[in-house]
Amino acid sequence: MTFNDHIDVFAGKSVFNFDENSGIKDPENTAYRISIDDYDDQDPLEERLVRLLADPASDQLTALVIGVWGPWEELYEYSSGPFLEALVTAAPQLPHLTALFLGDIIYEENEVSWIIQTDV
């Protein structure tokens, strides 16, 4: 089995990458995805979470998809732990969140067997 594409439906909702310029348009019917998007991207995923939470509609989110949480070229050295700690800390700001996909990572971003998860 190969992982060629990111998921486009999760928890019965269409998945779209969160774009802070566009904002959250439909928090109840859309699963927004945050991820480190390419090799040149230097923003930690925790900062993307902060920007997502700054959107006024973020408290209405019901589903969230998490992609790459560390630098692409070194993701095999990065645990999801620090990001998950930030997400747990932010939990009170996401009172309607009922679905979380952790690890929407395709093979171009990281070998599946090299992904370092943490206790969830």
N, CA and C atoms as a LAMMPS dump frame, in Angstrom:
ITEM: TIMESTEP
0
ITEM: NUMBER OF ATOMS
360
ITEM: BOX BOUNDS ff ff ff
-5.0000000000000000e+02 5.0000000000000000e+02
-5.0000000000000000e+02 5.0000000000000000e+02
-5.0000000000000000e+02 5.0000000000000000e+02
ITEM: ATOMS id mol type element x y z
1 1 1 N 0.841 -1.175 0
2 1 2 C 0 0 0
3 1 3 C 0.888 1.24 0
4 2 1 N 0.579 2.172 -0.876
5 2 2 C 1.32 3.432 -0.893
6 2 3 C 0.41 4.567 -0.463
7 3 1 N 1.036 5.593 0.021
8 3 2 C 0.314 6.775 0.474
9 3 3 C 0.687 7.916 -0.458
10 4 1 N -0.05 8.003 -1.584
11 4 2 C 0.268 8.971 -2.627
12 4 3 C -0.342 10.34 -2.391
13 5 1 N -1.495 10.372 -1.775
14 5 2 C -2.249 11.611 -1.648
15 5 3 C -2.719 11.81 -0.217
16 6 1 N -2.842 13.064 0.144
17 6 2 C -3.434 13.38 1.438
18 6 3 C -4.92 13.057 1.385
19 7 1 N -5.498 12.778 2.531
20 7 2 C -6.922 12.466 2.555
21 7 3 C -7.724 13.691 2.126
22 8 1 N -8.849 13.446 1.49
23 8 2 C -9.706 14.567 1.091
24 8 3 C -11.045 14.548 1.817
25 9 1 N -11.307 13.465 2.551
26 9 2 C -12.508 13.382 3.392
27 9 3 C -12.095 12.751 4.716
28 10 1 N -12.549 13.341 5.807
29 10 2 C -12.281 12.798 7.136
30 10 3 C -13.478 13.105 8.021
31 11 1 N -13.941 12.105 8.736
32 11 2 C -15.086 12.238 9.646
33 11 3 C -16.311 12.771 8.903
34 12 1 N -16.438 12.361 7.641
35 12 2 C -17.589 12.779 6.84
36 12 3 C -17.517 14.215 6.351
37 13 1 N -16.353 14.836 6.464
38 13 2 C -16.195 16.24 6.082
39 13 3 C -15.093 16.37 5.031
40 14 1 N -15.233 17.328 4.137
41 14 2 C -14.173 17.621 3.175
42 14 3 C -12.976 18.198 3.918
43 15 1 N -11.781 17.807 3.487
44 15 2 C -10.552 18.288 4.115
45 15 3 C -9.937 19.384 3.245
46 16 1 N -9.605 20.502 3.876
47 16 2 C -8.936 21.606 3.196
48 16 3 C -7.776 22.086 4.059
49 17 1 N -6.685 22.465 3.402
50 17 2 C -5.559 23.047 4.126
51 17 3 C -5.986 24.377 4.725
52 18 1 N -5.634 24.592 5.978
53 18 2 C -5.931 25.871 6.61
54 18 3 C -5.042 26.94 6.004
55 19 1 N -5.662 28.03 5.585
56 19 2 C -4.962 29.189 5.04
57 19 3 C -5.382 30.385 5.877
58 20 1 N -4.434 30.95 6.612
59 20 2 C -4.799 32.04 7.52
60 20 3 C -5.326 33.257 6.776
61 21 1 N -4.968 33.428 5.504
62 21 2 C -5.489 34.559 4.731
63 21 3 C -6.959 34.369 4.382
64 22 1 N -7.354 33.129 4.124
65 22 2 C -8.76 32.831 3.811
66 22 3 C -9.575 32.627 5.073
67 23 1 N -8.933 32.092 6.091
68 23 2 C -9.616 31.846 7.352
69 23 3 C -10.493 30.61 7.329
70 24 1 N -11.15 30.391 8.431
71 24 2 C -12.055 29.253 8.587
72 24 3 C -13.432 29.695 8.116
73 25 1 N -13.924 29.059 7.056
74 25 2 C -15.203 29.446 6.456
75 25 3 C -16.372 28.6 6.952
76 26 1 N -16.129 27.303 7.111
77 26 2 C -17.218 26.386 7.456
78 26 3 C -16.713 25.381 8.497
79 27 1 N -16.587 25.807 9.742
80 27 2 C -15.954 24.957 10.758
81 27 3 C -16.726 23.695 11.113
82 28 1 N -18.015 23.673 10.861
83 28 2 C -18.81 22.502 11.229
84 28 3 C -18.798 21.423 10.155
85 29 1 N -18.555 21.811 8.905
86 29 2 C -18.64 20.856 7.797
87 29 3 C -17.318 20.627 7.08
88 30 1 N -16.255 21.24 7.563
89 30 2 C -14.94 21.111 6.945
90 30 3 C -13.933 20.654 7.994
91 31 1 N -13.073 19.727 7.596
92 31 2 C -11.937 19.338 8.436
93 31 3 C -10.736 20.112 7.908
94 32 1 N -10.208 20.997 8.713
95 32 2 C -9.052 21.78 8.288
96 32 3 C -7.774 21.032 8.624
97 33 1 N -6.801 21.158 7.712
98 33 2 C -5.527 20.454 7.839
99 33 3 C -4.419 21.47 8.077
100 34 1 N -3.561 21.19 9.06
101 34 2 C -2.35 21.98 9.235
102 34 3 C -1.158 21.048 9.103
103 35 1 N -0.105 21.563 8.471
104 35 2 C 1.063 20.741 8.189
105 35 3 C 2.23 21.639 7.807
106 36 1 N 3.428 21.112 7.908
107 36 2 C 4.587 21.767 7.315
108 36 3 C 4.608 21.308 5.869
109 37 1 N 4.509 22.261 4.963
110 37 2 C 4.158 21.933 3.587
111 37 3 C 5.293 21.578 2.637
112 38 1 N 6.502 22.02 2.906
113 38 2 C 7.578 21.681 1.981
114 38 3 C 8.94 21.794 2.658
115 39 1 N 9.972 21.442 1.898
116 39 2 C 11.332 21.422 2.44
117 39 3 C 11.793 22.779 2.958
118 40 1 N 11.318 23.85 2.334
119 40 2 C 11.784 25.19 2.693
120 40 3 C 10.995 25.816 3.83
121 41 1 N 9.953 25.164 4.248
122 41 2 C 9.079 25.709 5.281
123 41 3 C 9.774 25.637 6.638
124 42 1 N 9.921 26.768 7.297
125 42 2 C 10.651 26.819 8.564
126 42 3 C 9.755 27.019 9.784
127 43 1 N 8.47 27.304 9.578
128 43 2 C 7.568 27.535 10.708
129 43 3 C 7.261 26.228 11.433
130 44 1 N 7.482 26.164 12.73
131 44 2 C 7.078 24.969 13.48
132 44 3 C 5.557 24.789 13.412
133 45 1 N 5.124 23.568 13.464
134 45 2 C 3.689 23.296 13.383
135 45 3 C 2.937 23.925 14.552
136 46 1 N 3.598 24.044 15.692
137 46 2 C 2.96 24.691 16.841
138 46 3 C 2.562 26.127 16.507
139 47 1 N 3.371 26.824 15.693
140 47 2 C 3.029 28.191 15.287
141 47 3 C 1.82 28.201 14.361
142 48 1 N 1.711 27.196 13.519
143 48 2 C 0.528 27.095 12.644
144 48 3 C -0.725 26.852 13.477
145 49 1 N -0.576 26.064 14.528
146 49 2 C -1.706 25.833 15.424
147 49 3 C -2.132 27.147 16.074
148 50 1 N -1.174 27.941 16.509
149 50 2 C -1.488 29.243 17.112
150 50 3 C -2.256 30.113 16.118
151 51 1 N -1.829 30.114 14.858
152 51 2 C -2.523 30.921 13.839
153 51 3 C -3.929 30.385 13.577
154 52 1 N -4.081 29.068 13.577
155 52 2 C -5.414 28.478 13.412
156 52 3 C -6.316 28.905 14.564
157 53 1 N -5.795 28.826 15.778
158 53 2 C -6.588 29.174 16.959
159 53 3 C -6.905 30.666 17.028
160 54 1 N -6.135 31.485 16.339
161 54 2 C -6.391 32.93 16.317
162 54 3 C -7.6 33.279 15.457
163 55 1 N -8.012 32.347 14.605
164 55 2 C -9.197 32.596 13.776
165 55 3 C -10.432 32.6 14.672
166 56 1 N -11.307 33.585 14.525
167 56 2 C -12.489 33.674 15.394
168 56 3 C -13.411 32.454 15.337
169 57 1 N -13.379 31.711 14.233
170 57 2 C -14.259 30.547 14.094
171 57 3 C -13.618 29.253 14.574
172 58 1 N -12.381 29.313 15.072
173 58 2 C -11.688 28.077 15.456
174 58 3 C -12.39 27.332 16.58
175 59 1 N -13.096 28.043 17.436
176 59 2 C -13.776 27.36 18.547
177 59 3 C -14.983 26.549 18.087
178 60 1 N -15.313 26.642 16.803
179 60 2 C -16.42 25.864 16.246
180 60 3 C -15.947 24.644 15.45
181 61 1 N -14.624 24.462 15.34
182 61 2 C -14.093 23.32 14.586
183 61 3 C -14.55 22.005 15.204
184 62 1 N -14.935 21.065 14.34
185 62 2 C -15.338 19.741 14.802
186 62 3 C -14.343 18.659 14.385
187 63 1 N -13.5 18.954 13.386
188 63 2 C -12.522 17.974 12.908
189 63 3 C -11.234 18.692 12.524
190 64 1 N -10.111 18.039 12.812
191 64 2 C -8.805 18.619 12.521
192 64 3 C -7.891 17.517 11.996
193 65 1 N -7.149 17.829 10.944
194 65 2 C -6.21 16.886 10.336
195 65 3 C -4.802 17.453 10.504
196 66 1 N -3.904 16.622 11.01
197 66 2 C -2.524 17.031 11.246
198 66 3 C -1.62 16.273 10.283
199 67 1 N -0.804 17.018 9.553
200 67 2 C 0.151 16.408 8.631
201 67 3 C 1.541 16.369 9.238
202 68 1 N 2.523 16.779 8.466
203 68 2 C 3.926 16.759 8.88
204 68 3 C 4.155 17.744 10.02
205 69 1 N 4.824 17.307 11.083
206 69 2 C 5.049 18.159 12.261
207 69 3 C 6.501 18.582 12.439
208 70 1 N 7.383 18.16 11.591
209 70 2 C 8.796 18.536 11.689
210 70 3 C 9.373 18.777 10.306
211 71 1 N 10.626 19.215 10.228
212 71 2 C 11.254 19.467 8.928
213 71 3 C 11.276 18.203 8.073
214 72 1 N 10.915 18.336 6.818
215 72 2 C 10.844 17.175 5.93
216 72 3 C 12.135 16.381 5.905
217 73 1 N 13.262 17.077 5.765
218 73 2 C 14.524 16.362 5.591
219 73 3 C 14.967 15.644 6.863
220 74 1 N 14.337 15.969 7.996
221 74 2 C 14.723 15.349 9.265
222 74 3 C 13.519 14.856 10.061
223 75 1 N 12.391 14.658 9.412
224 75 2 C 11.186 14.27 10.15
225 75 3 C 11.399 12.982 10.934
226 76 1 N 12.241 12.101 10.419
227 76 2 C 12.513 10.838 11.109
228 76 3 C 13.161 11.052 12.474
229 77 1 N 13.594 12.282 12.772
230 77 2 C 14.182 12.593 14.079
231 77 3 C 13.206 13.32 14.999
232 78 1 N 12.008 13.616 14.507
233 78 2 C 11.059 14.432 15.266
234 78 3 C 9.838 13.631 15.692
235 79 1 N 9.599 13.589 16.961
236 79 2 C 8.398 12.958 17.508
237 79 3 C 7.224 13.925 17.379
238 80 1 N 6.038 13.38 17.329
239 80 2 C 4.835 14.218 17.338
240 80 3 C 4.555 14.771 18.738
241 81 1 N 5.326 14.335 19.733
242 81 2 C 5.098 14.71 21.126
243 81 3 C 4.997 16.199 21.405
244 82 1 N 5.977 17.016 20.998
245 82 2 C 5.88 18.449 21.297
246 82 3 C 4.637 19.102 20.69
247 83 1 N 4.299 18.706 19.459
248 83 2 C 3.087 19.27 18.868
249 83 3 C 1.855 18.823 19.649
250 84 1 N 1.809 17.549 20.011
251 84 2 C 0.644 17.058 20.756
252 84 3 C 0.508 17.746 22.108
253 85 1 N 1.627 18.057 22.744
254 85 2 C 1.56 18.807 24
255 85 3 C 0.917 20.171 23.771
256 86 1 N 1.289 20.827 22.673
257 86 2 C 0.687 22.126 22.343
258 86 3 C -0.801 21.971 22.048
259 87 1 N -1.165 20.895 21.358
260 87 2 C -2.571 20.66 21.039
261 87 3 C -3.383 20.383 22.305
262 88 1 N -2.841 19.591 23.205
263 88 2 C -3.535 19.305 24.468
264 88 3 C -3.707 20.591 25.275
265 89 1 N -2.69 21.422 25.299
266 89 2 C -2.787 22.709 25.993
267 89 3 C -3.884 23.573 25.379
268 90 1 N -4.051 23.468 24.064
269 90 2 C -5.049 24.27 23.351
270 90 3 C -6.449 23.664 23.392
271 91 1 N -6.589 22.485 23.946
272 91 2 C -7.883 21.784 23.935
273 91 3 C -9.056 22.638 24.408
274 92 1 N -8.923 23.445 25.452
275 92 2 C -10.065 24.269 25.87
276 92 3 C -10.538 25.252 24.796
277 93 1 N -9.651 25.569 23.848
278 93 2 C -10.023 26.472 22.765
279 93 3 C -10.729 25.745 21.625
280 94 1 N -10.82 24.436 21.715
281 94 2 C -11.452 23.618 20.674
282 94 3 C -12.58 22.786 21.289
283 95 1 N -13.576 23.429 21.86
284 95 2 C -14.597 22.701 22.616
285 95 3 C -15.486 21.783 21.786
286 96 1 N -15.561 22.003 20.478
287 96 2 C -16.433 21.185 19.629
288 96 3 C -15.666 20.129 18.834
289 97 1 N -14.349 20.059 19.023
290 97 2 C -13.537 19.1 18.277
291 97 3 C -13.89 17.678 18.707
292 98 1 N -14.333 16.874 17.745
293 98 2 C -14.696 15.485 18.03
294 98 3 C -13.896 14.487 17.196
295 99 1 N -13.135 14.981 16.195
296 99 2 C -12.383 14.082 15.325
297 99 3 C -10.996 14.668 15.073
298 100 1 N -9.965 13.837 15.277
299 100 2 C -8.582 14.265 15.08
300 100 3 C -7.844 13.188 14.294
301 101 1 N -7.257 13.564 13.164
302 101 2 C -6.427 12.665 12.368
303 101 3 C -4.989 13.138 12.549
304 102 1 N -4.182 12.315 13.159
305 102 2 C -2.786 12.654 13.415
306 102 3 C -1.895 11.811 12.512
307 103 1 N -1.248 12.452 11.547
308 103 2 C -0.312 11.732 10.694
309 103 3 C -0.751 11.598 9.251
310 104 1 N -1.38 12.606 8.7
311 104 2 C -1.714 12.603 7.27
312 104 3 C -0.433 12.948 6.51
313 105 1 N 0.409 11.937 6.365
314 105 2 C 1.75 12.101 5.799
315 105 3 C 1.889 11.144 4.624
316 106 1 N 2.24 11.683 3.463
317 106 2 C 2.416 10.828 2.286
318 106 3 C 3.886 10.427 2.148
319 107 1 N 4.138 9.427 1.306
320 107 2 C 5.488 8.873 1.225
321 107 3 C 6.519 9.874 0.719
322 108 1 N 6.099 10.895 -0.048
323 108 2 C 7.049 11.913 -0.503
324 108 3 C 7.549 12.774 0.66
325 109 1 N 6.78 12.824 1.729
326 109 2 C 7.139 13.64 2.885
327 109 3 C 7.981 12.868 3.894
328 110 1 N 7.709 11.576 4.034
329 110 2 C 8.452 10.757 4.989
330 110 3 C 8.099 9.287 4.781
331 111 1 N 9.082 8.417 4.967
332 111 2 C 8.806 6.985 4.932
333 111 3 C 7.895 6.636 6.108
334 112 1 N 6.85 5.886 5.84
335 112 2 C 5.876 5.557 6.877
336 112 3 C 6.547 4.874 8.067
337 113 1 N 7.486 3.994 7.799
338 113 2 C 8.136 3.263 8.893
339 113 3 C 9.053 4.149 9.734
340 114 1 N 9.334 5.359 9.273
341 114 2 C 10.215 6.261 10.01
342 114 3 C 9.445 7.288 10.832
343 115 1 N 8.14 7.303 10.729
344 115 2 C 7.341 8.284 11.463
345 115 3 C 7.442 7.987 12.958
346 116 1 N 7.772 9.011 13.733
347 116 2 C 7.888 8.849 15.183
348 116 3 C 6.638 9.425 15.831
349 117 1 N 5.763 8.541 16.262
350 117 2 C 4.572 8.959 17.001
351 117 3 C 4.903 8.932 18.487
352 118 1 N 3.995 9.432 19.258
353 118 2 C 4.139 9.428 20.703
354 118 3 C 2.861 8.853 21.291
355 119 1 N 2.81 8.691 22.58
356 119 2 C 1.57 8.249 23.208
357 119 3 C 0.509 9.313 22.993
358 120 1 N -0.652 8.86 22.6
359 120 2 C -1.748 9.804 22.338
360 120 3 C -2.798 9.636 23.415
